Amino acid sequence: MTDIIRVQPAPEQRQAFARWAVRQTPKIRTVDPTTFAVPAHLFAIAPEAILTGAQVDGHPYITPTLEDFEDFPELAEALKAVPGEPLPDVPASAYPPDSVPLDPPPDDGLDCCGRTFKSPRAVAAHRRHVHPEES
């Protein structure tokens, strides 16, 4: 099984996809003039808007809808989110019986003002410029 997914964005989404791709760490590379080699873990977090109309591993990307989850009513309820609000909790019945909860992410000090930064240097620069009274 491969960890790379080949994504050929729709022509009207190609620039938006490229902007998203170069912001990732490490940057997502192209495999030909119109196709990107996206690691599977990054494909899972790609914004829906840049995938609309794309070819993914040679197949058309289909936007999931709530009807796709009608066999799982507890998940369909959890997917009804309000923009700008925290996501609703997924009920325990949505997980398989042998699942194990993930450990909380480590507090690496890269958060400030509700934003997450990629490096300690970026946090320090932000604090110097935005919060000079704390320095």
N, CA, C and O atoms as CSV, one atom per row, in Angstrom:
chain,resi,resn,atom,element,x,y,z
A,1,MET,N,N,0.844,-1.178,0.000
A,1,MET,CA,C,0.000,0.000,0.000
A,1,MET,C,C,0.889,1.240,0.000
A,1,MET,O,O,1.877,1.309,0.731
A,2,THR,N,N,0.533,2.198,-0.812
A,2,THR,CA,C,1.344,3.401,-0.950
A,2,THR,C,C,0.874,4.493,0.004
A,2,THR,O,O,-0.298,4.552,0.374
A,3,ASP,N,N,1.789,5.336,0.385
A,3,ASP,CA,C,1.456,6.458,1.260
A,3,ASP,C,C,1.305,7.757,0.484
A,3,ASP,O,O,1.124,8.821,1.074
A,4,ILE,N,N,1.380,7.668,-0.846
A,4,ILE,CA,C,1.267,8.849,-1.701
A,4,ILE,C,C,-0.013,8.739,-2.524
A,4,ILE,O,O,-0.315,7.692,-3.098
A,5,ILE,N,N,-0.754,9.840,-2.569
A,5,ILE,CA,C,-1.983,9.912,-3.356
A,5,ILE,C,C,-1.750,10.929,-4.455
A,5,ILE,O,O,-1.345,12.061,-4.189
A,6,ARG,N,N,-2.006,10.525,-5.691
A,6,ARG,CA,C,-1.831,11.435,-6.831
A,6,ARG,C,C,-3.118,12.221,-7.039
A,6,ARG,O,O,-4.178,11.647,-7.290
A,7,VAL,N,N,-3.010,13.532,-6.932
A,7,VAL,CA,C,-4.178,14.409,-7.064
A,7,VAL,C,C,-3.961,15.337,-8.252
A,7,VAL,O,O,-2.974,16.070,-8.318
A,8,GLN,N,N,-4.907,15.291,-9.189
A,8,GLN,CA,C,-4.908,16.223,-10.311
A,8,GLN,C,C,-6.084,17.168,-10.092
A,8,GLN,O,O,-7.221,16.822,-10.414
A,9,PRO,N,N,-5.820,18.374,-9.541
A,9,PRO,CA,C,-6.917,19.291,-9.242
A,9,PRO,C,C,-7.628,19.747,-10.517
A,9,PRO,O,O,-7.058,19.730,-11.607
A,10,ALA,N,N,-8.881,20.152,-10.349
A,10,ALA,CA,C,-9.614,20.741,-11.466
A,10,ALA,C,C,-8.858,21.981,-11.918
A,10,ALA,O,O,-8.236,22.651,-11.093
A,11,PRO,N,N,-8.897,22.306,-13.222
A,11,PRO,CA,C,-8.139,23.468,-13.711
A,11,PRO,C,C,-8.421,24.748,-12.927
A,11,PRO,O,O,-7.501,25.527,-12.678
A,12,GLU,N,N,-9.665,24.981,-12.535
A,12,GLU,CA,C,-9.986,26.211,-11.805
A,12,GLU,C,C,-9.514,26.181,-10.350
A,12,GLU,O,O,-9.492,27.219,-9.689
A,13,GLN,N,N,-9.136,25.009,-9.848
A,13,GLN,CA,C,-8.651,24.880,-8.472
A,13,GLN,C,C,-7.137,24.683,-8.398
A,13,GLN,O,O,-6.581,24.582,-7.305
A,14,ARG,N,N,-6.462,24.628,-9.558
A,14,ARG,CA,C,-5.035,24.291,-9.579
A,14,ARG,C,C,-4.185,25.286,-8.792
A,14,ARG,O,O,-3.302,24.874,-8.041
A,15,GLN,N,N,-4.435,26.594,-8.950
A,15,GLN,CA,C,-3.637,27.587,-8.216
A,15,GLN,C,C,-3.903,27.506,-6.712
A,15,GLN,O,O,-2.971,27.585,-5.912
A,16,ALA,N,N,-5.159,27.350,-6.330
A,16,ALA,CA,C,-5.488,27.232,-4.902
A,16,ALA,C,C,-4.844,25.981,-4.317
A,16,ALA,O,O,-4.334,26.006,-3.197
A,17,PHE,N,N,-4.868,24.881,-5.080
A,17,PHE,CA,C,-4.244,23.647,-4.598
A,17,PHE,C,C,-2.745,23.847,-4.443
A,17,PHE,O,O,-2.164,23.406,-3.451
A,18,ALA,N,N,-2.106,24.511,-5.413
A,18,ALA,CA,C,-0.659,24.749,-5.340
A,18,ALA,C,C,-0.312,25.628,-4.137
A,18,ALA,O,O,0.685,25.379,-3.459
A,19,ARG,N,N,-1.130,26.662,-3.863
A,19,ARG,CA,C,-0.879,27.505,-2.686
A,19,ARG,C,C,-0.953,26.672,-1.415
A,19,ARG,O,O,-0.113,26.824,-0.528
A,20,TRP,N,N,-1.949,25.790,-1.312
A,20,TRP,CA,C,-2.078,24.939,-0.142
A,20,TRP,C,C,-0.884,23.975,-0.067
A,20,TRP,O,O,-0.338,23.747,1.013
A,21,ALA,N,N,-0.484,23.416,-1.203
A,21,ALA,CA,C,0.582,22.409,-1.234
A,21,ALA,C,C,1.916,22.960,-0.750
A,21,ALA,O,O,2.637,22.273,-0.027
A,22,VAL,N,N,2.257,24.184,-1.133
A,22,VAL,CA,C,3.564,24.719,-0.725
A,22,VAL,C,C,3.566,25.198,0.721
A,22,VAL,O,O,4.635,25.445,1.279
A,23,ARG,N,N,2.387,25.335,1.346
A,23,ARG,CA,C,2.339,25.715,2.769
A,23,ARG,C,C,2.517,24.515,3.692
A,23,ARG,O,O,2.675,24.687,4.901
A,24,GLN,N,N,2.494,23.301,3.140
A,24,GLN,CA,C,2.629,22.106,3.964
A,24,GLN,C,C,4.097,21.868,4.290
A,24,GLN,O,O,4.987,22.335,3.579
A,25,THR,N,N,4.337,21.136,5.373
A,25,THR,CA,C,5.693,20.797,5.766
A,25,THR,C,C,5.827,19.288,5.771
A,25,THR,O,O,5.146,18.639,6.565
A,26,PRO,N,N,6.655,18.692,4.944
A,26,PRO,CA,C,7.397,19.299,3.845
A,26,PRO,C,C,6.454,19.657,2.695
A,26,PRO,O,O,5.325,19.172,2.628
A,27,LYS,N,N,6.933,20.510,1.800
A,27,LYS,CA,C,6.114,20.950,0.676
A,27,LYS,C,C,5.706,19.754,-0.182
A,27,LYS,O,O,6.476,18.809,-0.355
A,28,ILE,N,N,4.506,19.808,-0.705
A,28,ILE,CA,C,4.015,18.751,-1.588
A,28,ILE,C,C,4.579,19.012,-2.974
A,28,ILE,O,O,4.530,20.137,-3.470
A,29,ARG,N,N,5.104,17.986,-3.585
A,29,ARG,CA,C,5.747,18.105,-4.901
A,29,ARG,C,C,4.783,17.700,-6.014
A,29,ARG,O,O,3.766,17.049,-5.772
A,30,THR,N,N,5.125,18.098,-7.227
A,30,THR,CA,C,4.353,17.679,-8.389
A,30,THR,C,C,5.022,16.471,-9.015
A,30,THR,O,O,6.232,16.285,-8.888
A,31,VAL,N,N,4.218,15.638,-9.702
A,31,VAL,CA,C,4.773,14.493,-10.425
A,31,VAL,C,C,4.668,14.698,-11.927
A,31,VAL,O,O,5.304,13.978,-12.696
A,32,ASP,N,N,3.881,15.659,-12.348
A,32,ASP,CA,C,3.830,16.111,-13.729
A,32,ASP,C,C,3.216,17.511,-13.712
A,32,ASP,O,O,2.878,18.005,-12.636
A,33,PRO,N,N,3.064,18.157,-14.841
A,33,PRO,CA,C,2.609,19.557,-14.814
A,33,PRO,C,C,1.261,19.809,-14.141
A,33,PRO,O,O,0.992,20.937,-13.726
A,34,THR,N,N,0.411,18.795,-14.022
A,34,THR,CA,C,-0.911,19.032,-13.437
A,34,THR,C,C,-1.239,18.114,-12.266
A,34,THR,O,O,-2.361,18.151,-11.761
A,35,THR,N,N,-0.297,17.298,-11.822
A,35,THR,CA,C,-0.579,16.314,-10.777
A,35,THR,C,C,0.370,16.491,-9.597
A,35,THR,O,O,1.570,16.699,-9.772
A,36,PHE,N,N,-0.194,16.403,-8.388
A,36,PHE,CA,C,0.570,16.536,-7.154
A,36,PHE,C,C,0.655,15.183,-6.457
A,36,PHE,O,O,-0.299,14.405,-6.491
A,37,ALA,N,N,1.797,14.899,-5.823
A,37,ALA,CA,C,1.992,13.689,-5.025
A,37,ALA,C,C,1.752,14.064,-3.572
A,37,ALA,O,O,2.630,14.629,-2.920
A,38,VAL,N,N,0.562,13.752,-3.061
A,38,VAL,CA,C,0.151,14.183,-1.726
A,38,VAL,C,C,0.306,13.020,-0.743
A,38,VAL,O,O,-0.280,11.959,-0.957
A,39,PRO,N,N,1.085,13.199,0.335
A,39,PRO,CA,C,1.141,12.155,1.361
A,39,PRO,C,C,-0.262,11.920,1.937
A,39,PRO,O,O,-1.046,12.858,2.082
A,40,ALA,N,N,-0.566,10.666,2.261
A,40,ALA,CA,C,-1.910,10.298,2.711
A,40,ALA,C,C,-2.344,11.101,3.936
A,40,ALA,O,O,-3.509,11.487,4.034
A,41,HIS,N,N,-1.429,11.358,4.870
A,41,HIS,CA,C,-1.816,12.089,6.078
A,41,HIS,C,C,-2.176,13.538,5.765
A,41,HIS,O,O,-2.968,14.140,6.491
A,42,LEU,N,N,-1.615,14.112,4.705
A,42,LEU,CA,C,-1.970,15.471,4.323
A,42,LEU,C,C,-3.231,15.509,3.468
A,42,LEU,O,O,-3.977,16.487,3.508
A,43,PHE,N,N,-3.475,14.451,2.695
A,43,PHE,CA,C,-4.704,14.395,1.901
A,43,PHE,C,C,-5.924,14.434,2.822
A,43,PHE,O,O,-6.948,15.030,2.487
A,44,ALA,N,N,-5.801,13.799,3.973
A,44,ALA,CA,C,-6.917,13.750,4.920
A,44,ALA,C,C,-7.288,15.127,5.455
A,44,ALA,O,O,-8.427,15.332,5.873
A,45,ILE,N,N,-6.361,16.066,5.453
A,45,ILE,CA,C,-6.657,17.410,5.977
A,45,ILE,C,C,-6.784,18.461,4.882
A,45,ILE,O,O,-6.926,19.648,5.175
A,46,ALA,N,N,-6.734,18.032,3.621
A,46,ALA,CA,C,-6.854,18.984,2.513
A,46,ALA,C,C,-8.244,19.612,2.525
A,46,ALA,O,O,-9.235,18.910,2.725
A,47,PRO,N,N,-8.329,20.920,2.315
A,47,PRO,CA,C,-9.643,21.568,2.287
A,47,PRO,C,C,-10.520,21.000,1.167
A,47,PRO,O,O,-10.048,20.731,0.062
A,48,GLU,N,N,-11.777,20.831,1.474
A,48,GLU,CA,C,-12.730,20.275,0.522
A,48,GLU,C,C,-12.792,21.093,-0.772
A,48,GLU,O,O,-12.930,20.533,-1.860
A,49,ALA,N,N,-12.690,22.404,-0.650
A,49,ALA,CA,C,-12.840,23.281,-1.815
A,49,ALA,C,C,-11.782,23.009,-2.885
A,49,ALA,O,O,-12.084,23.095,-4.075
A,50,ILE,N,N,-10.553,22.684,-2.489
A,50,ILE,CA,C,-9.508,22.466,-3.490
A,50,ILE,C,C,-9.571,21.071,-4.094
A,50,ILE,O,O,-8.914,20.804,-5.101
A,51,LEU,N,N,-10.348,20.181,-3.495
A,51,LEU,CA,C,-10.493,18.821,-4.033
A,51,LEU,C,C,-11.698,18.691,-4.962
A,51,LEU,O,O,-11.796,17.718,-5.710
A,52,THR,N,N,-12.603,19.648,-4.923
A,52,THR,CA,C,-13.804,19.579,-5.744
A,52,THR,C,C,-13.420,19.548,-7.219
A,52,THR,O,O,-12.712,20.429,-7.705
A,53,GLY,N,N,-13.891,18.531,-7.919
A,53,GLY,CA,C,-13.613,18.379,-9.345
A,53,GLY,C,C,-12.285,17.727,-9.659
A,53,GLY,O,O,-11.932,17.602,-10.832
A,54,ALA,N,N,-11.530,17.304,-8.648
A,54,ALA,CA,C,-10.204,16.719,-8.862
A,54,ALA,C,C,-10.292,15.253,-9.260
A,54,ALA,O,O,-11.301,14.583,-9.043
A,55,GLN,N,N,-9.204,14.783,-9.846
A,55,GLN,CA,C,-9.013,13.355,-10.093
A,55,GLN,C,C,-8.058,12.870,-9.004
A,55,GLN,O,O,-6.963,13.411,-8.856
A,56,VAL,N,N,-8.458,11.867,-8.251
A,56,VAL,CA,C,-7.644,11.340,-7.160
A,56,VAL,C,C,-7.277,9.904,-7.496
A,56,VAL,O,O,-8.143,9.031,-7.568
A,57,ASP,N,N,-5.989,9.665,-7.699
A,57,ASP,CA,C,-5.500,8.355,-8.141
A,57,ASP,C,C,-6.287,7.846,-9.347
A,57,ASP,O,O,-6.604,6.660,-9.440
A,58,GLY,N,N,-6.597,8.762,-10.271
A,58,GLY,CA,C,-7.278,8.387,-11.502
A,58,GLY,C,C,-8.784,8.292,-11.415
A,58,GLY,O,O,-9.436,7.956,-12.404
A,59,HIS,N,N,-9.357,8.579,-10.250
A,59,HIS,CA,C,-10.807,8.515,-10.060
A,59,HIS,C,C,-11.336,9.897,-9.703
A,59,HIS,O,O,-10.646,10.668,-9.036
A,60,PRO,N,N,-12.556,10.221,-10.139
A,60,PRO,CA,C,-13.101,11.530,-9.770
A,60,PRO,C,C,-13.341,11.619,-8.263
A,60,PRO,O,O,-13.836,10.677,-7.644
A,61,TYR,N,N,-12.986,12.756,-7.690
A,61,TYR,CA,C,-13.231,12.979,-6.261
A,61,TYR,C,C,-14.711,13.281,-6.072
A,61,TYR,O,O,-15.270,14.139,-6.755
A,62,ILE,N,N,-15.334,12.581,-5.153
A,62,ILE,CA,C,-16.749,12.775,-4.859
A,62,ILE,C,C,-16.860,13.377,-3.472
A,62,ILE,O,O,-16.385,12.799,-2.494
A,63,THR,N,N,-17.485,14.534,-3.391
A,63,THR,CA,C,-17.652,15.221,-2.114
A,63,THR,C,C,-18.625,14.429,-1.250
A,63,THR,O,O,-19.750,14.168,-1.677
A,64,PRO,N,N,-18.213,14.039,-0.032
A,64,PRO,CA,C,-19.135,13.307,0.842
A,64,PRO,C,C,-20.277,14.219,1.297
A,64,PRO,O,O,-20.085,15.415,1.517
A,65,THR,N,N,-21.444,13.640,1.430
A,65,THR,CA,C,-22.612,14.366,1.917
A,65,THR,C,C,-23.174,13.648,3.134
A,65,THR,O,O,-22.768,12.529,3.446
A,66,LEU,N,N,-24.101,14.290,3.815
A,66,LEU,CA,C,-24.711,13.656,4.985
A,66,LEU,C,C,-25.466,12.388,4.602
A,66,LEU,O,O,-25.589,11.476,5.420
A,67,GLU,N,N,-25.976,12.315,3.363
A,67,GLU,CA,C,-26.681,11.105,2.935
A,67,GLU,C,C,-25.748,9.900,2.883
A,67,GLU,O,O,-26.195,8.761,3.017
A,68,ASP,N,N,-24.444,10.147,2.687
A,68,ASP,CA,C,-23.478,9.050,2.665
A,68,ASP,C,C,-23.383,8.359,4.031
A,68,ASP,O,O,-22.880,7.240,4.133
A,69,PHE,N,N,-23.867,9.027,5.064
A,69,PHE,CA,C,-23.752,8.492,6.417
A,69,PHE,C,C,-25.104,8.046,6.980
A,69,PHE,O,O,-25.247,7.905,8.194
A,70,GLU,N,N,-26.105,7.822,6.104
A,70,GLU,CA,C,-27.428,7.478,6.631
A,70,GLU,C,C,-27.438,6.134,7.348
A,70,GLU,O,O,-28.327,5.886,8.162
A,71,ASP,N,N,-26.459,5.245,7.063
A,71,ASP,CA,C,-26.358,3.987,7.803
A,71,ASP,C,C,-25.733,4.186,9.178
A,71,ASP,O,O,-25.747,3.276,10.006
A,72,PHE,N,N,-25.184,5.377,9.424
A,72,PHE,CA,C,-24.538,5.696,10.691
A,72,PHE,C,C,-25.150,6.984,11.236
A,72,PHE,O,O,-24.515,8.035,11.157
A,73,PRO,N,N,-26.359,6.934,11.783
A,73,PRO,CA,C,-27.030,8.164,12.203
A,73,PRO,C,C,-26.259,8.960,13.261
A,73,PRO,O,O,-26.340,10.189,13.280
A,74,GLU,N,N,-25.515,8.284,14.137
A,74,GLU,CA,C,-24.770,9.016,15.156
A,74,GLU,C,C,-23.650,9.844,14.526
A,74,GLU,O,O,-23.328,10.921,15.029
A,75,LEU,N,N,-23.048,9.356,13.426
A,75,LEU,CA,C,-22.035,10.129,12.739
A,75,LEU,C,C,-22.644,11.281,11.949
A,75,LEU,O,O,-22.064,12.364,11.876
A,76,ALA,N,N,-23.808,11.049,11.362
A,76,ALA,CA,C,-24.472,12.115,10.602
A,76,ALA,C,C,-24.769,13.298,11.511
A,76,ALA,O,O,-24.619,14.447,11.094
A,77,GLU,N,N,-25.187,13.038,12.745
A,77,GLU,CA,C,-25.443,14.128,13.704
A,77,GLU,C,C,-24.145,14.844,14.063
A,77,GLU,O,O,-24.120,16.068,14.194
A,78,ALA,N,N,-23.071,14.077,14.221
A,78,ALA,CA,C,-21.793,14.670,14.602
A,78,ALA,C,C,-21.227,15.541,13.480
A,78,ALA,O,O,-20.463,16.470,13.744
A,79,LEU,N,N,-21.596,15.249,12.230
A,79,LEU,CA,C,-21.060,16.006,11.109
A,79,LEU,C,C,-21.752,17.351,10.918
A,79,LEU,O,O,-21.277,18.176,10.137
A,80,LYS,N,N,-22.848,17.588,11.605
A,80,LYS,CA,C,-23.546,18.861,11.475
A,80,LYS,C,C,-22.844,19.880,12.369
A,80,LYS,O,O,-23.172,20.028,13.546
A,81,ALA,N,N,-21.894,20.560,11.798
A,81,ALA,CA,C,-21.101,21.523,12.556
A,81,ALA,C,C,-21.504,22.940,12.172
A,81,ALA,O,O,-22.013,23.183,11.078
A,82,VAL,N,N,-21.273,23.854,13.077
A,82,VAL,CA,C,-21.539,25.269,12.845
A,82,VAL,C,C,-20.198,25.956,12.602
A,82,VAL,O,O,-19.309,25.870,13.449
A,83,PRO,N,N,-20.028,26.643,11.453
A,83,PRO,CA,C,-18.756,27.307,11.192
A,83,PRO,C,C,-18.384,28.267,12.324
A,83,PRO,O,O,-19.214,29.035,12.811
A,84,GLY,N,N,-17.120,28.201,12.722
A,84,GLY,CA,C,-16.628,29.072,13.782
A,84,GLY,C,C,-16.825,28.505,15.169
A,84,GLY,O,O,-16.320,29.071,16.138
A,85,GLU,N,N,-17.542,27.406,15.294
A,85,GLU,CA,C,-17.788,26.765,16.589
A,85,GLU,C,C,-16.970,25.481,16.667
A,85,GLU,O,O,-16.621,24.914,15.632
A,86,PRO,N,N,-16.657,25.009,17.880
A,86,PRO,CA,C,-15.949,23.731,17.994
A,86,PRO,C,C,-16.792,22.599,17.415
A,86,PRO,O,O,-18.022,22.645,17.444
A,87,LEU,N,N,-16.120,21.599,16.897
A,87,LEU,CA,C,-16.832,20.459,16.335
A,87,LEU,C,C,-17.575,19.707,17.426
A,87,LEU,O,O,-17.094,19.619,18.556
A,88,PRO,N,N,-18.753,19.160,17.100
A,88,PRO,CA,C,-19.483,18.384,18.101
A,88,PRO,C,C,-18.732,17.089,18.417
A,88,PRO,O,O,-17.977,16.579,17.590
A,89,ASP,N,N,-18.949,16.572,19.616
A,89,ASP,CA,C,-18.320,15.315,20.010
A,89,ASP,C,C,-18.922,14.164,19.220
A,89,ASP,O,O,-20.121,14.140,18.942
A,90,VAL,N,N,-18.073,13.217,18.867
A,90,VAL,CA,C,-18.538,12.010,18.200
A,90,VAL,C,C,-18.913,11.016,19.288
A,90,VAL,O,O,-18.126,10.792,20.207
A,91,PRO,N,N,-20.111,10.408,19.206
A,91,PRO,CA,C,-20.517,9.466,20.248
A,91,PRO,C,C,-19.616,8.228,20.274
A,91,PRO,O,O,-19.059,7.837,19.249
A,92,ALA,N,N,-19.483,7.627,21.436
A,92,ALA,CA,C,-18.641,6.446,21.609
A,92,ALA,C,C,-19.084,5.303,20.704
A,92,ALA,O,O,-18.258,4.478,20.313
A,93,SER,N,N,-20.374,5.236,20.360
A,93,SER,CA,C,-20.878,4.152,19.508
A,93,SER,C,C,-20.332,4.242,18.087
A,93,SER,O,O,-20.451,3.281,17.327
A,94,ALA,N,N,-19.740,5.366,17.714
A,94,ALA,CA,C,-19.201,5.530,16.364
A,94,ALA,C,C,-17.845,4.845,16.213
A,94,ALA,O,O,-17.386,4.643,15.089
A,95,TYR,N,N,-17.199,4.488,17.312
A,95,TYR,CA,C,-15.885,3.875,17.270
A,95,TYR,C,C,-15.994,2.359,17.392
A,95,TYR,O,O,-16.896,1.864,18.068
A,96,PRO,N,N,-15.099,1.614,16.754
A,96,PRO,CA,C,-15.114,0.165,16.914
A,96,PRO,C,C,-14.759,-0.220,18.347
A,96,PRO,O,O,-14.116,0.556,19.054
A,97,PRO,N,N,-15.175,-1.415,18.782
A,97,PRO,CA,C,-14.956,-1.803,20.183
A,97,PRO,C,C,-13.484,-1.881,20.589
A,97,PRO,O,O,-13.167,-1.702,21.765
A,98,ASP,N,N,-12.585,-2.142,19.648
A,98,ASP,CA,C,-11.171,-2.273,20.011
A,98,ASP,C,C,-10.393,-0.959,19.858
A,98,ASP,O,O,-9.165,-0.964,19.936
A,99,SER,N,N,-11.087,0.159,19.644
A,99,SER,CA,C,-10.391,1.439,19.466
A,99,SER,C,C,-9.852,1.951,20.800
A,99,SER,O,O,-10.385,1.648,21.868
A,100,VAL,N,N,-8.790,2.729,20.705
A,100,VAL,CA,C,-8.126,3.289,21.869
A,100,VAL,C,C,-8.056,4.804,21.674
A,100,VAL,O,O,-7.669,5.258,20.597
A,101,PRO,N,N,-8.422,5.602,22.689
A,101,PRO,CA,C,-8.344,7.054,22.505
A,101,PRO,C,C,-6.898,7.522,22.319
A,101,PRO,O,O,-5.971,6.962,22.904
A,102,LEU,N,N,-6.729,8.541,21.506
A,102,LEU,CA,C,-5.400,9.103,21.284
A,102,LEU,C,C,-4.970,9.927,22.483
A,102,LEU,O,O,-5.798,10.495,23.196
A,103,ASP,N,N,-3.662,9.984,22.696
A,103,ASP,CA,C,-3.129,10.849,23.733
A,103,ASP,C,C,-3.333,12.297,23.294
A,103,ASP,O,O,-3.289,12.587,22.099
A,104,PRO,N,N,-3.555,13.209,24.240
A,104,PRO,CA,C,-3.689,14.615,23.832
A,104,PRO,C,C,-2.376,15.108,23.246
A,104,PRO,O,O,-1.309,14.637,23.640
A,105,PRO,N,N,-2.437,16.052,22.309
A,105,PRO,CA,C,-1.192,16.551,21.726
A,105,PRO,C,C,-0.334,17.232,22.792
A,105,PRO,O,O,-0.864,17.852,23.714
A,106,PRO,N,N,0.978,17.117,22.668
A,106,PRO,CA,C,1.845,17.736,23.676
A,106,PRO,C,C,1.757,19.255,23.588
A,106,PRO,O,O,1.593,19.825,22.509
A,107,ASP,N,N,1.869,19.890,24.742
A,107,ASP,CA,C,1.889,21.354,24.765
A,107,ASP,C,C,3.335,21.774,24.530
A,107,ASP,O,O,4.150,21.801,25.452
A,108,ASP,N,N,3.632,22.098,23.286
A,108,ASP,CA,C,5.000,22.434,22.934
A,108,ASP,C,C,5.270,23.931,22.964
A,108,ASP,O,O,6.331,24.379,22.528
A,109,GLY,N,N,4.315,24.712,23.478
A,109,GLY,CA,C,4.515,26.144,23.600
A,109,GLY,C,C,4.439,26.896,22.278
A,109,GLY,O,O,4.907,28.031,22.187
A,110,LEU,N,N,3.862,26.285,21.261
A,110,LEU,CA,C,3.788,26.934,19.959
A,110,LEU,C,C,2.430,27.579,19.717
A,110,LEU,O,O,2.081,27.874,18.574
A,111,ASP,N,N,1.663,27.800,20.776
A,111,ASP,CA,C,0.365,28.454,20.672
A,111,ASP,C,C,0.424,29.829,21.315
A,111,ASP,O,O,1.108,30.032,22.317
A,112,CYS,N,N,-0.301,30.768,20.726
A,112,CYS,CA,C,-0.440,32.103,21.291
A,112,CYS,C,C,-1.659,32.730,20.637
A,112,CYS,O,O,-1.815,32.650,19.419
A,113,CYS,N,N,-2.513,33.344,21.415
A,113,CYS,CA,C,-3.706,34.036,20.892
A,113,CYS,C,C,-4.623,33.095,20.124
A,113,CYS,O,O,-5.331,33.538,19.220
A,114,GLY,N,N,-4.629,31.825,20.456
A,114,GLY,CA,C,-5.474,30.879,19.733
A,114,GLY,C,C,-4.891,30.435,18.400
A,114,GLY,O,O,-5.534,29.680,17.671
A,115,ARG,N,N,-3.689,30.886,18.067
A,115,ARG,CA,C,-3.023,30.502,16.824
A,115,ARG,C,C,-1.923,29.507,17.136
A,115,ARG,O,O,-1.352,29.536,18.226
A,116,THR,N,N,-1.618,28.629,16.194
A,116,THR,CA,C,-0.531,27.674,16.344
A,116,THR,C,C,0.567,28.052,15.368
A,116,THR,O,O,0.303,28.319,14.196
A,117,PHE,N,N,1.790,28.072,15.854
A,117,PHE,CA,C,2.934,28.439,15.036
A,117,PHE,C,C,3.791,27.205,14.773
A,117,PHE,O,O,3.737,26.234,15.527
A,118,LYS,N,N,4.581,27.245,13.700
A,118,LYS,CA,C,5.367,26.085,13.298
A,118,LYS,C,C,6.695,25.952,14.032
A,118,LYS,O,O,7.282,24.871,14.048
A,119,SER,N,N,7.180,27.042,14.644
A,119,SER,CA,C,8.477,26.962,15.316
A,119,SER,C,C,8.503,27.913,16.506
A,119,SER,O,O,7.731,28.870,16.561
A,120,PRO,N,N,9.396,27.646,17.458
A,120,PRO,CA,C,9.549,28.563,18.588
A,120,PRO,C,C,9.963,29.962,18.130
A,120,PRO,O,O,9.589,30.961,18.745
A,121,ARG,N,N,10.729,30.021,17.059
A,121,ARG,CA,C,11.154,31.323,16.534
A,121,ARG,C,C,9.945,32.137,16.060
A,121,ARG,O,O,9.889,33.348,16.278
A,122,ALA,N,N,8.982,31.479,15.413
A,122,ALA,CA,C,7.782,32.178,14.931
A,122,ALA,C,C,6.949,32.694,16.099
A,122,ALA,O,O,6.401,33.794,16.033
A,123,VAL,N,N,6.850,31.902,17.171
A,123,VAL,CA,C,6.099,32.346,18.358
A,123,VAL,C,C,6.788,33.560,18.979
A,123,VAL,O,O,6.131,34.532,19.353
A,124,ALA,N,N,8.113,33.497,19.084
A,124,ALA,CA,C,8.862,34.610,19.677
A,124,ALA,C,C,8.686,35.886,18.856
A,124,ALA,O,O,8.500,36.965,19.417
A,125,ALA,N,N,8.744,35.765,17.532
A,125,ALA,CA,C,8.559,36.944,16.676
A,125,ALA,C,C,7.150,37.505,16.830
A,125,ALA,O,O,6.964,38.720,16.897
A,126,HIS,N,N,6.163,36.622,16.885
A,126,HIS,CA,C,4.776,37.065,17.073
A,126,HIS,C,C,4.634,37.814,18.391
A,126,HIS,O,O,4.031,38.886,18.436
A,127,ARG,N,N,5.185,37.255,19.462
A,127,ARG,CA,C,5.057,37.897,20.777
A,127,ARG,C,C,5.767,39.253,20.816
A,127,ARG,O,O,5.276,40.193,21.440
A,128,ARG,N,N,6.923,39.352,20.150
A,128,ARG,CA,C,7.640,40.633,20.104
A,128,ARG,C,C,6.831,41.703,19.391
A,128,ARG,O,O,6.798,42.853,19.829
A,129,HIS,N,N,6.181,41.336,18.299
A,129,HIS,CA,C,5.468,42.316,17.485
A,129,HIS,C,C,4.062,42.611,17.983
A,129,HIS,O,O,3.615,43.757,17.941
A,130,VAL,N,N,3.358,41.575,18.459
A,130,VAL,CA,C,1.952,41.749,18.840
A,130,VAL,C,C,1.780,42.002,20.327
A,130,VAL,O,O,0.854,42.704,20.733
A,131,HIS,N,N,2.662,41.440,21.145
A,131,HIS,CA,C,2.559,41.562,22.599
A,131,HIS,C,C,3.860,42.118,23.178
A,131,HIS,O,O,4.495,41.437,23.983
A,132,PRO,N,N,4.280,43.322,22.801
A,132,PRO,CA,C,5.566,43.833,23.292
A,132,PRO,C,C,5.591,44.023,24.804
A,132,PRO,O,O,6.664,43.999,25.407
A,133,GLU,N,N,4.420,44.212,25.433
A,133,GLU,CA,C,4.382,44.408,26.882
A,133,GLU,C,C,4.758,43.142,27.645
A,133,GLU,O,O,5.147,43.225,28.810
A,134,GLU,N,N,4.650,41.967,27.013
A,134,GLU,CA,C,4.985,40.707,27.675
A,134,GLU,C,C,6.476,40.404,27.572
A,134,GLU,O,O,6.992,39.590,28.337
A,135,SER,N,N,7.170,41.040,26.645
A,135,SER,CA,C,8.594,40.725,26.416
A,135,SER,C,C,9.479,41.319,27.477
A,135,SER,O,O,10.697,41.148,27.431
